[in-house]
Amino acid sequence: MNDQSKENKMANEANYDDPIAIAILDILSGGKAPTFKDVAYAIANERRKPKDGPNLWRRYLNAVKQQAIHLAKSGRITLIRKGQPVDPKNFKGIVTMQLPLK
């Protein structure tokens, strides 16, 4: 695949992304290396209603993890643990996310 077709494929994927995946990519484009919890916190604070408790972020944690794994499998982000990339199909512990190096 040439560079132009890769760019077109990524643009098409971006059009069909889940809102959680879009939030992950937005946070990563800011230059940060967040954990799943950091992204869940950000999404929860964005969607918070006056009645919601302090643990609202927990509702979004599983969705963030699933979308991050999907993005990592498709090569759009990299999952990092202890400074090393990890396999998105098999990892444990706290990982951070980052955009792949070009």
KAZI-V76209 format. One record per residue. N is the residue number from 1. BURIAL is + if it has 24 or more other ideal C-beta (glycine too) atoms within 12 Angstrom, else -. Layout:
n->{N;N}
burial->{BURIAL;BURIAL}
This chain:
n->{1;2;3;4;5;6;7;8;9;10;11;12;13;14;15;16;17;18;19;20;21;22;23;24;25;26;27;28;29;30;31;32;33;34;35;36;37;38;39;40;41;42;43;44;45;46;47;48;49;50;51;52;53;54;55;56;57;58;59;60;61;62;63;64;65;66;67;68;69;70;71;72;73;74;75;76;77;78;79;80;81;82;83;84;85;86;87;88;89;90;91;92;93;94;95;96;97;98;99;100;101;102}
burial->{-;-;-;-;-;-;-;-;-;-;-;-;-;-;-;-;-;-;-;+;+;+;+;+;+;-;+;+;-;-;-;-;+;+;+;+;-;+;+;+;+;+;+;+;-;-;-;-;-;-;-;-;-;-;-;-;+;-;-;+;+;-;+;+;+;-;+;+;+;+;+;+;-;-;-;+;+;+;+;+;-;-;-;-;-;+;-;+;-;-;-;-;-;-;+;+;+;+;+;-;-;-}
